[in-house]
Amino acid sequence: MSITKILAEKDVDSGEKLTNVAVIVSAARKAYGNEDAEVASPKVSTTNGSMSFIHLDDDSKVSLLQAEVARVKSQAVEYVEHTEGADLNRKIEELIAINGMFTNIDAGTKFAYI
């Protein structure tokens, strides 16, 4: 199943969606060759200010990843259109493997009081 389809599933909770996406990301990183590389968690804008992606709740992560997967697709398509001989799926694999949101899906902070 694709990342887009996993994130769009209606009857699956956000935590399970993230777990399922993490499996795909892990495979992409292994194929790309950077499964052991540390990729920093990016700062993202929220309604309450900017914070690191790893500090978001699961629902917020899913919401941002839905937009991010569309951005990755767009970026890959544009690259392939301008680069003769480029492989679309290989470019998507690369963009996922180096993306700070996708590589930090399972990282997170558990807040004791809030």
GIRARA-V48810 format. One record per residue. N is the residue number from 1. RES is the residue in three letters. SS is DSSP state (hx for helix, st for strand, lp for the rest). Layout:
N,RES,SS  N,RES,SS
This chain:
1,MET,lp  2,SER,lp  3,ILE,hx  4,THR,hx  5,LYS,hx  6,ILE,hx  7,LEU,hx  8,ALA,hx  9,GLU,lp  10,LYS,lp  11,ASP,lp  12,VAL,lp  13,ASP,lp  14,SER,hx  15,GLY,hx  16,GLU,hx  17,LYS,hx  18,LEU,hx  19,THR,hx  20,ASN,hx  21,VAL,hx  22,ALA,hx  23,VAL,hx  24,ILE,hx  25,VAL,hx  26,SER,hx  27,ALA,hx  28,ALA,hx  29,ARG,hx  30,LYS,hx  31,ALA,hx  32,TYR,hx  33,GLY,lp  34,ASN,lp  35,GLU,lp  36,ASP,lp  37,ALA,lp  38,GLU,lp  39,VAL,lp  40,ALA,lp  41,SER,lp  42,PRO,lp  43,LYS,st  44,VAL,st  45,SER,st  46,THR,st  47,THR,lp  48,ASN,lp  49,GLY,st  50,SER,st  51,MET,st  52,SER,st  53,PHE,hx  54,ILE,hx  55,HIS,hx  56,LEU,lp  57,ASP,lp  58,ASP,hx  59,ASP,hx  60,SER,hx  61,LYS,hx  62,VAL,hx  63,SER,hx  64,LEU,hx  65,LEU,hx  66,GLN,hx  67,ALA,hx  68,GLU,hx  69,VAL,hx  70,ALA,hx  71,ARG,hx  72,VAL,hx  73,LYS,hx  74,SER,hx  75,GLN,hx  76,ALA,hx  77,VAL,hx  78,GLU,hx  79,TYR,hx  80,VAL,hx  81,GLU,hx  82,HIS,hx  83,THR,lp  84,GLU,lp  85,GLY,lp  86,ALA,lp  87,ASP,lp  88,LEU,hx  89,ASN,hx  90,ARG,hx  91,LYS,hx  92,ILE,hx  93,GLU,hx  94,GLU,hx  95,LEU,hx  96,ILE,hx  97,ALA,hx  98,ILE,lp  99,ASN,lp  100,GLY,lp  101,MET,lp  102,PHE,hx  103,THR,hx  104,ASN,hx  105,ILE,lp  106,ASP,lp  107,ALA,lp  108,GLY,lp  109,THR,lp  110,LYS,lp  111,PHE,lp  112,ALA,lp  113,TYR,lp  114,ILE,lp
